[in-house]
Amino acid sequence: MAKLRIMSTNVWRCAENKPWWIERGLDCSSAARAPGIAKAYSETMPDIIGTQECDVIFREHLPKEVAKLGLNYSFITAGFT
C-alpha cells in the first residue's frame, strides 16, 4: 500500500519585521522565516503541503527557498488562506 505524507504549516501572516522583534535583534519577516520552513519541508519530505496565514509576500519567498534546496513542489493558491 502506498503512503501519502501530508503536512500542514501555519506560516504566520507577518510579511515585514516588527519593531519589538528588531529591538531584540531578531527578524520575523517572511524573507527571514521562509528558509527555515523550506528546510523543515526538506527534512520531512511531505507529498502535499497545506499552509495557513500564507500571504502574497510569503508566497513569493517560499518557492524560491524550496527550489534552492532542490525540492520540486508546485504551488497552487486560492488567495490568502
Phi and psi restraints in degrees (range 20) as a CNS / XPLOR table:
assign (resid 1 and name C) (resid 2 and name N)
       (resid 2 and name CA) (resid 2 and name C) 1.0 -77.1 20.0 2
assign (resid 2 and name N) (resid 2 and name CA)
       (resid 2 and name C) (resid 3 and name N) 1.0 147.4 20.0 2
assign (resid 2 and name C) (resid 3 and name N)
       (resid 3 and name CA) (resid 3 and name C) 1.0 -110.8 20.0 2
assign (resid 3 and name N) (resid 3 and name CA)
       (resid 3 and name C) (resid 4 and name N) 1.0 143.5 20.0 2
assign (resid 3 and name C) (resid 4 and name N)
       (resid 4 and name CA) (resid 4 and name C) 1.0 -117.7 20.0 2
assign (resid 4 and name N) (resid 4 and name CA)
       (resid 4 and name C) (resid 5 and name N) 1.0 123.3 20.0 2
assign (resid 4 and name C) (resid 5 and name N)
       (resid 5 and name CA) (resid 5 and name C) 1.0 -100.0 20.0 2
assign (resid 5 and name N) (resid 5 and name CA)
       (resid 5 and name C) (resid 6 and name N) 1.0 119.7 20.0 2
assign (resid 5 and name C) (resid 6 and name N)
       (resid 6 and name CA) (resid 6 and name C) 1.0 -116.5 20.0 2
assign (resid 6 and name N) (resid 6 and name CA)
       (resid 6 and name C) (resid 7 and name N) 1.0 133.8 20.0 2
assign (resid 6 and name C) (resid 7 and name N)
       (resid 7 and name CA) (resid 7 and name C) 1.0 -127.5 20.0 2
assign (resid 7 and name N) (resid 7 and name CA)
       (resid 7 and name C) (resid 8 and name N) 1.0 137.7 20.0 2
assign (resid 7 and name C) (resid 8 and name N)
       (resid 8 and name CA) (resid 8 and name C) 1.0 -115.8 20.0 2
assign (resid 8 and name N) (resid 8 and name CA)
       (resid 8 and name C) (resid 9 and name N) 1.0 135.3 20.0 2
assign (resid 8 and name C) (resid 9 and name N)
       (resid 9 and name CA) (resid 9 and name C) 1.0 -132.8 20.0 2
assign (resid 9 and name N) (resid 9 and name CA)
       (resid 9 and name C) (resid 10 and name N) 1.0 125.5 20.0 2
assign (resid 9 and name C) (resid 10 and name N)
       (resid 10 and name CA) (resid 10 and name C) 1.0 -90.6 20.0 2
assign (resid 10 and name N) (resid 10 and name CA)
       (resid 10 and name C) (resid 11 and name N) 1.0 110.6 20.0 2
assign (resid 10 and name C) (resid 11 and name N)
       (resid 11 and name CA) (resid 11 and name C) 1.0 -92.4 20.0 2
assign (resid 11 and name N) (resid 11 and name CA)
       (resid 11 and name C) (resid 12 and name N) 1.0 -0.5 20.0 2
assign (resid 11 and name C) (resid 12 and name N)
       (resid 12 and name CA) (resid 12 and name C) 1.0 65.7 20.0 2
assign (resid 12 and name N) (resid 12 and name CA)
       (resid 12 and name C) (resid 13 and name N) 1.0 104.7 20.0 2
assign (resid 12 and name C) (resid 13 and name N)
       (resid 13 and name CA) (resid 13 and name C) 1.0 -67.5 20.0 2
assign (resid 13 and name N) (resid 13 and name CA)
       (resid 13 and name C) (resid 14 and name N) 1.0 91.9 20.0 2
assign (resid 13 and name C) (resid 14 and name N)
       (resid 14 and name CA) (resid 14 and name C) 1.0 -155.4 20.0 2
assign (resid 14 and name N) (resid 14 and name CA)
       (resid 14 and name C) (resid 15 and name N) 1.0 88.4 20.0 2
assign (resid 14 and name C) (resid 15 and name N)
       (resid 15 and name CA) (resid 15 and name C) 1.0 -72.0 20.0 2
assign (resid 15 and name N) (resid 15 and name CA)
       (resid 15 and name C) (resid 16 and name N) 1.0 -40.4 20.0 2
assign (resid 15 and name C) (resid 16 and name N)
       (resid 16 and name CA) (resid 16 and name C) 1.0 -108.1 20.0 2
assign (resid 16 and name N) (resid 16 and name CA)
       (resid 16 and name C) (resid 17 and name N) 1.0 153.8 20.0 2
assign (resid 16 and name C) (resid 17 and name N)
       (resid 17 and name CA) (resid 17 and name C) 1.0 -64.0 20.0 2
assign (resid 17 and name N) (resid 17 and name CA)
       (resid 17 and name C) (resid 18 and name N) 1.0 152.8 20.0 2
assign (resid 17 and name C) (resid 18 and name N)
       (resid 18 and name CA) (resid 18 and name C) 1.0 -111.4 20.0 2
assign (resid 18 and name N) (resid 18 and name CA)
       (resid 18 and name C) (resid 19 and name N) 1.0 148.4 20.0 2
assign (resid 18 and name C) (resid 19 and name N)
       (resid 19 and name CA) (resid 19 and name C) 1.0 -53.7 20.0 2
assign (resid 19 and name N) (resid 19 and name CA)
       (resid 19 and name C) (resid 20 and name N) 1.0 -41.2 20.0 2
assign (resid 19 and name C) (resid 20 and name N)
       (resid 20 and name CA) (resid 20 and name C) 1.0 -69.3 20.0 2
assign (resid 20 and name N) (resid 20 and name CA)
       (resid 20 and name C) (resid 21 and name N) 1.0 -23.3 20.0 2
assign (resid 20 and name C) (resid 21 and name N)
       (resid 21 and name CA) (resid 21 and name C) 1.0 -78.8 20.0 2
assign (resid 21 and name N) (resid 21 and name CA)
       (resid 21 and name C) (resid 22 and name N) 1.0 -41.8 20.0 2
assign (resid 21 and name C) (resid 22 and name N)
       (resid 22 and name CA) (resid 22 and name C) 1.0 -59.4 20.0 2
assign (resid 22 and name N) (resid 22 and name CA)
       (resid 22 and name C) (resid 23 and name N) 1.0 -41.7 20.0 2
assign (resid 22 and name C) (resid 23 and name N)
       (resid 23 and name CA) (resid 23 and name C) 1.0 -57.5 20.0 2
assign (resid 23 and name N) (resid 23 and name CA)
       (resid 23 and name C) (resid 24 and name N) 1.0 -28.8 20.0 2
assign (resid 23 and name C) (resid 24 and name N)
       (resid 24 and name CA) (resid 24 and name C) 1.0 -94.7 20.0 2
assign (resid 24 and name N) (resid 24 and name CA)
       (resid 24 and name C) (resid 25 and name N) 1.0 3.8 20.0 2
assign (resid 24 and name C) (resid 25 and name N)
       (resid 25 and name CA) (resid 25 and name C) 1.0 75.4 20.0 2
assign (resid 25 and name N) (resid 25 and name CA)
       (resid 25 and name C) (resid 26 and name N) 1.0 24.6 20.0 2
assign (resid 25 and name C) (resid 26 and name N)
       (resid 26 and name CA) (resid 26 and name C) 1.0 -116.0 20.0 2
assign (resid 26 and name N) (resid 26 and name CA)
       (resid 26 and name C) (resid 27 and name N) 1.0 163.3 20.0 2
assign (resid 26 and name C) (resid 27 and name N)
       (resid 27 and name CA) (resid 27 and name C) 1.0 -130.8 20.0 2
assign (resid 27 and name N) (resid 27 and name CA)
       (resid 27 and name C) (resid 28 and name N) 1.0 117.6 20.0 2
assign (resid 27 and name C) (resid 28 and name N)
       (resid 28 and name CA) (resid 28 and name C) 1.0 -105.7 20.0 2
assign (resid 28 and name N) (resid 28 and name CA)
       (resid 28 and name C) (resid 29 and name N) 1.0 12.3 20.0 2
assign (resid 28 and name C) (resid 29 and name N)
       (resid 29 and name CA) (resid 29 and name C) 1.0 -67.5 20.0 2
assign (resid 29 and name N) (resid 29 and name CA)
       (resid 29 and name C) (resid 30 and name N) 1.0 162.5 20.0 2
assign (resid 29 and name C) (resid 30 and name N)
       (resid 30 and name CA) (resid 30 and name C) 1.0 -57.1 20.0 2
assign (resid 30 and name N) (resid 30 and name CA)
       (resid 30 and name C) (resid 31 and name N) 1.0 -42.4 20.0 2
assign (resid 30 and name C) (resid 31 and name N)
       (resid 31 and name CA) (resid 31 and name C) 1.0 -61.4 20.0 2
assign (resid 31 and name N) (resid 31 and name CA)
       (resid 31 and name C) (resid 32 and name N) 1.0 -34.6 20.0 2
assign (resid 31 and name C) (resid 32 and name N)
       (resid 32 and name CA) (resid 32 and name C) 1.0 -79.0 20.0 2
assign (resid 32 and name N) (resid 32 and name CA)
       (resid 32 and name C) (resid 33 and name N) 1.0 -32.6 20.0 2
assign (resid 32 and name C) (resid 33 and name N)
       (resid 33 and name CA) (resid 33 and name C) 1.0 -83.7 20.0 2
assign (resid 33 and name N) (resid 33 and name CA)
       (resid 33 and name C) (resid 34 and name N) 1.0 -31.0 20.0 2
assign (resid 33 and name C) (resid 34 and name N)
       (resid 34 and name CA) (resid 34 and name C) 1.0 -57.1 20.0 2
assign (resid 34 and name N) (resid 34 and name CA)
       (resid 34 and name C) (resid 35 and name N) 1.0 -42.5 20.0 2
assign (resid 34 and name C) (resid 35 and name N)
       (resid 35 and name CA) (resid 35 and name C) 1.0 -61.2 20.0 2
assign (resid 35 and name N) (resid 35 and name CA)
       (resid 35 and name C) (resid 36 and name N) 1.0 -37.5 20.0 2
assign (resid 35 and name C) (resid 36 and name N)
       (resid 36 and name CA) (resid 36 and name C) 1.0 -68.6 20.0 2
assign (resid 36 and name N) (resid 36 and name CA)
       (resid 36 and name C) (resid 37 and name N) 1.0 -38.8 20.0 2
assign (resid 36 and name C) (resid 37 and name N)
       (resid 37 and name CA) (resid 37 and name C) 1.0 -68.9 20.0 2
assign (resid 37 and name N) (resid 37 and name CA)
       (resid 37 and name C) (resid 38 and name N) 1.0 -40.3 20.0 2
assign (resid 37 and name C) (resid 38 and name N)
       (resid 38 and name CA) (resid 38 and name C) 1.0 -61.5 20.0 2
assign (resid 38 and name N) (resid 38 and name CA)
       (resid 38 and name C) (resid 39 and name N) 1.0 -38.9 20.0 2
assign (resid 38 and name C) (resid 39 and name N)
       (resid 39 and name CA) (resid 39 and name C) 1.0 -63.1 20.0 2
assign (resid 39 and name N) (resid 39 and name CA)
       (resid 39 and name C) (resid 40 and name N) 1.0 -40.5 20.0 2
assign (resid 39 and name C) (resid 40 and name N)
       (resid 40 and name CA) (resid 40 and name C) 1.0 -61.2 20.0 2
assign (resid 40 and name N) (resid 40 and name CA)
       (resid 40 and name C) (resid 41 and name N) 1.0 -39.7 20.0 2
assign (resid 40 and name C) (resid 41 and name N)
       (resid 41 and name CA) (resid 41 and name C) 1.0 -64.3 20.0 2
assign (resid 41 and name N) (resid 41 and name CA)
       (resid 41 and name C) (resid 42 and name N) 1.0 -39.5 20.0 2
assign (resid 41 and name C) (resid 42 and name N)
       (resid 42 and name CA) (resid 42 and name C) 1.0 -68.4 20.0 2
assign (resid 42 and name N) (resid 42 and name CA)
       (resid 42 and name C) (resid 43 and name N) 1.0 -28.6 20.0 2
assign (resid 42 and name C) (resid 43 and name N)
       (resid 43 and name CA) (resid 43 and name C) 1.0 -82.0 20.0 2
assign (resid 43 and name N) (resid 43 and name CA)
       (resid 43 and name C) (resid 44 and name N) 1.0 -29.5 20.0 2
assign (resid 43 and name C) (resid 44 and name N)
       (resid 44 and name CA) (resid 44 and name C) 1.0 -100.9 20.0 2
assign (resid 44 and name N) (resid 44 and name CA)
       (resid 44 and name C) (resid 45 and name N) 1.0 -22.3 20.0 2
assign (resid 44 and name C) (resid 45 and name N)
       (resid 45 and name CA) (resid 45 and name C) 1.0 49.0 20.0 2
assign (resid 45 and name N) (resid 45 and name CA)
       (resid 45 and name C) (resid 46 and name N) 1.0 55.7 20.0 2
assign (resid 45 and name C) (resid 46 and name N)
       (resid 46 and name CA) (resid 46 and name C) 1.0 -69.5 20.0 2
assign (resid 46 and name N) (resid 46 and name CA)
       (resid 46 and name C) (resid 47 and name N) 1.0 153.0 20.0 2
assign (resid 46 and name C) (resid 47 and name N)
       (resid 47 and name CA) (resid 47 and name C) 1.0 -79.7 20.0 2
assign (resid 47 and name N) (resid 47 and name CA)
       (resid 47 and name C) (resid 48 and name N) 1.0 -36.1 20.0 2
assign (resid 47 and name C) (resid 48 and name N)
       (resid 48 and name CA) (resid 48 and name C) 1.0 -132.4 20.0 2
assign (resid 48 and name N) (resid 48 and name CA)
       (resid 48 and name C) (resid 49 and name N) 1.0 136.0 20.0 2
assign (resid 48 and name C) (resid 49 and name N)
       (resid 49 and name CA) (resid 49 and name C) 1.0 -123.1 20.0 2
assign (resid 49 and name N) (resid 49 and name CA)
       (resid 49 and name C) (resid 50 and name N) 1.0 129.6 20.0 2
assign (resid 49 and name C) (resid 50 and name N)
       (resid 50 and name CA) (resid 50 and name C) 1.0 -110.0 20.0 2
assign (resid 50 and name N) (resid 50 and name CA)
       (resid 50 and name C) (resid 51 and name N) 1.0 142.8 20.0 2
assign (resid 50 and name C) (resid 51 and name N)
       (resid 51 and name CA) (resid 51 and name C) 1.0 -122.3 20.0 2
assign (resid 51 and name N) (resid 51 and name CA)
       (resid 51 and name C) (resid 52 and name N) 1.0 147.7 20.0 2
assign (resid 51 and name C) (resid 52 and name N)
       (resid 52 and name CA) (resid 52 and name C) 1.0 -117.6 20.0 2
assign (resid 52 and name N) (resid 52 and name CA)
       (resid 52 and name C) (resid 53 and name N) 1.0 153.0 20.0 2
assign (resid 52 and name C) (resid 53 and name N)
       (resid 53 and name CA) (resid 53 and name C) 1.0 56.2 20.0 2
assign (resid 53 and name N) (resid 53 and name CA)
       (resid 53 and name C) (resid 54 and name N) 1.0 38.7 20.0 2
assign (resid 53 and name C) (resid 54 and name N)
       (resid 54 and name CA) (resid 54 and name C) 1.0 -100.4 20.0 2
assign (resid 54 and name N) (resid 54 and name CA)
       (resid 54 and name C) (resid 55 and name N) 1.0 102.7 20.0 2
assign (resid 54 and name C) (resid 55 and name N)
       (resid 55 and name CA) (resid 55 and name C) 1.0 -88.5 20.0 2
assign (resid 55 and name N) (resid 55 and name CA)
       (resid 55 and name C) (resid 56 and name N) 1.0 177.2 20.0 2
assign (resid 55 and name C) (resid 56 and name N)
       (resid 56 and name CA) (resid 56 and name C) 1.0 -61.5 20.0 2
assign (resid 56 and name N) (resid 56 and name CA)
       (resid 56 and name C) (resid 57 and name N) 1.0 -35.7 20.0 2
assign (resid 56 and name C) (resid 57 and name N)
       (resid 57 and name CA) (resid 57 and name C) 1.0 -69.0 20.0 2
assign (resid 57 and name N) (resid 57 and name CA)
       (resid 57 and name C) (resid 58 and name N) 1.0 -42.9 20.0 2
assign (resid 57 and name C) (resid 58 and name N)
       (resid 58 and name CA) (resid 58 and name C) 1.0 -64.8 20.0 2
assign (resid 58 and name N) (resid 58 and name CA)
       (resid 58 and name C) (resid 59 and name N) 1.0 -36.0 20.0 2
assign (resid 58 and name C) (resid 59 and name N)
       (resid 59 and name CA) (resid 59 and name C) 1.0 -66.8 20.0 2
assign (resid 59 and name N) (resid 59 and name CA)
       (resid 59 and name C) (resid 60 and name N) 1.0 -17.9 20.0 2
assign (resid 59 and name C) (resid 60 and name N)
       (resid 60 and name CA) (resid 60 and name C) 1.0 -79.5 20.0 2
assign (resid 60 and name N) (resid 60 and name CA)
       (resid 60 and name C) (resid 61 and name N) 1.0 -36.4 20.0 2
assign (resid 60 and name C) (resid 61 and name N)
       (resid 61 and name CA) (resid 61 and name C) 1.0 -81.8 20.0 2
assign (resid 61 and name N) (resid 61 and name CA)
       (resid 61 and name C) (resid 62 and name N) 1.0 -43.4 20.0 2
assign (resid 61 and name C) (resid 62 and name N)
       (resid 62 and name CA) (resid 62 and name C) 1.0 -60.0 20.0 2
assign (resid 62 and name N) (resid 62 and name CA)
       (resid 62 and name C) (resid 63 and name N) 1.0 -47.7 20.0 2
assign (resid 62 and name C) (resid 63 and name N)
       (resid 63 and name CA) (resid 63 and name C) 1.0 -59.0 20.0 2
assign (resid 63 and name N) (resid 63 and name CA)
       (resid 63 and name C) (resid 64 and name N) 1.0 -36.2 20.0 2
assign (resid 63 and name C) (resid 64 and name N)
       (resid 64 and name CA) (resid 64 and name C) 1.0 -65.2 20.0 2
assign (resid 64 and name N) (resid 64 and name CA)
       (resid 64 and name C) (resid 65 and name N) 1.0 -42.7 20.0 2
assign (resid 64 and name C) (resid 65 and name N)
       (resid 65 and name CA) (resid 65 and name C) 1.0 -69.4 20.0 2
assign (resid 65 and name N) (resid 65 and name CA)
       (resid 65 and name C) (resid 66 and name N) 1.0 -38.0 20.0 2
assign (resid 65 and name C) (resid 66 and name N)
       (resid 66 and name CA) (resid 66 and name C) 1.0 -63.8 20.0 2
assign (resid 66 and name N) (resid 66 and name CA)
       (resid 66 and name C) (resid 67 and name N) 1.0 -42.9 20.0 2
assign (resid 66 and name C) (resid 67 and name N)
       (resid 67 and name CA) (resid 67 and name C) 1.0 -64.0 20.0 2
assign (resid 67 and name N) (resid 67 and name CA)
       (resid 67 and name C) (resid 68 and name N) 1.0 -37.3 20.0 2
assign (resid 67 and name C) (resid 68 and name N)
       (resid 68 and name CA) (resid 68 and name C) 1.0 -59.2 20.0 2
assign (resid 68 and name N) (resid 68 and name CA)
       (resid 68 and name C) (resid 69 and name N) 1.0 -28.5 20.0 2
assign (resid 68 and name C) (resid 69 and name N)
       (resid 69 and name CA) (resid 69 and name C) 1.0 -90.3 20.0 2
assign (resid 69 and name N) (resid 69 and name CA)
       (resid 69 and name C) (resid 70 and name N) 1.0 2.9 20.0 2
assign (resid 69 and name C) (resid 70 and name N)
       (resid 70 and name CA) (resid 70 and name C) 1.0 78.9 20.0 2
assign (resid 70 and name N) (resid 70 and name CA)
       (resid 70 and name C) (resid 71 and name N) 1.0 16.3 20.0 2
assign (resid 70 and name C) (resid 71 and name N)
       (resid 71 and name CA) (resid 71 and name C) 1.0 -86.4 20.0 2
assign (resid 71 and name N) (resid 71 and name CA)
       (resid 71 and name C) (resid 72 and name N) 1.0 146.9 20.0 2
assign (resid 71 and name C) (resid 72 and name N)
       (resid 72 and name CA) (resid 72 and name C) 1.0 -116.0 20.0 2
assign (resid 72 and name N) (resid 72 and name CA)
       (resid 72 and name C) (resid 73 and name N) 1.0 81.2 20.0 2
assign (resid 72 and name C) (resid 73 and name N)
       (resid 73 and name CA) (resid 73 and name C) 1.0 -110.8 20.0 2
assign (resid 73 and name N) (resid 73 and name CA)
       (resid 73 and name C) (resid 74 and name N) 1.0 144.4 20.0 2
assign (resid 73 and name C) (resid 74 and name N)
       (resid 74 and name CA) (resid 74 and name C) 1.0 -98.8 20.0 2
assign (resid 74 and name N) (resid 74 and name CA)
       (resid 74 and name C) (resid 75 and name N) 1.0 140.1 20.0 2
assign (resid 74 and name C) (resid 75 and name N)
       (resid 75 and name CA) (resid 75 and name C) 1.0 -109.3 20.0 2
assign (resid 75 and name N) (resid 75 and name CA)
       (resid 75 and name C) (resid 76 and name N) 1.0 122.5 20.0 2
assign (resid 75 and name C) (resid 76 and name N)
       (resid 76 and name CA) (resid 76 and name C) 1.0 -122.0 20.0 2
assign (resid 76 and name N) (resid 76 and name CA)
       (resid 76 and name C) (resid 77 and name N) 1.0 132.3 20.0 2
assign (resid 76 and name C) (resid 77 and name N)
       (resid 77 and name CA) (resid 77 and name C) 1.0 -132.0 20.0 2
assign (resid 77 and name N) (resid 77 and name CA)
       (resid 77 and name C) (resid 78 and name N) 1.0 152.2 20.0 2
assign (resid 77 and name C) (resid 78 and name N)
       (resid 78 and name CA) (resid 78 and name C) 1.0 -121.2 20.0 2
assign (resid 78 and name N) (resid 78 and name CA)
       (resid 78 and name C) (resid 79 and name N) 1.0 25.0 20.0 2
assign (resid 78 and name C) (resid 79 and name N)
       (resid 79 and name CA) (resid 79 and name C) 1.0 101.5 20.0 2
assign (resid 79 and name N) (resid 79 and name CA)
       (resid 79 and name C) (resid 80 and name N) 1.0 -164.5 20.0 2
assign (resid 79 and name C) (resid 80 and name N)
       (resid 80 and name CA) (resid 80 and name C) 1.0 -63.9 20.0 2
assign (resid 80 and name N) (resid 80 and name CA)
       (resid 80 and name C) (resid 81 and name N) 1.0 128.8 20.0 2
